[in-house]
Amino acid sequence: MKDNAPMDDYRRCRLTVSDGELELAGPPAALRALGRLLREHAEPFDVAITGGVVSQEATAGPLLVSLQGETALRFSGGREYLDIIGNALDGVAEQAETAEDRTVHQHQHIEYFPGDDYRSPDSAPLIIVADWPDAQKRIAH
């Protein structure tokens, strides 16, 4: 796992809300930086990203993903359940960095299914999407 990105790379993550669908996307380094930030905070906190805010609060119970207002993505739940998000951010980043097939963006769905003890049935579906690592280089040139 690559872990040499500056901590403020998380600001390059972006939140998109469209027709009730939540998408958290960004370059692999930004996804990893956001994952680290989420793991380091036990107390409630908010962090600004492109297009909104990500907030997290350690509480009791399974992971609850919700949208507050129009641009605030909120994660709450027990610490072991909050780690689902950090692990997904790291996993999607790794997949994007190592993928040979560039026809489909690497992504992961975080959503409740009946019988799931890790996510709350009240959770909003979330898709975490990684940009291709070299996409920024192509844009810059």
Secondary structure as UniProt FT lines:
FT   HELIX           7..12
FT   STRAND          14..18
FT   TURN            19..20
FT   STRAND          21..26
FT   HELIX           28..40
FT   STRAND          45..50
FT   STRAND          52..58
FT   STRAND          63..68
FT   TURN            69..71
FT   STRAND          72..77
FT   HELIX           79..98
FT   STRAND          107..110
FT   TURN            114..115
FT   TURN            121..122
FT   STRAND          126..130
FT   TURN            133..134
FT   HELIX           135..140
//
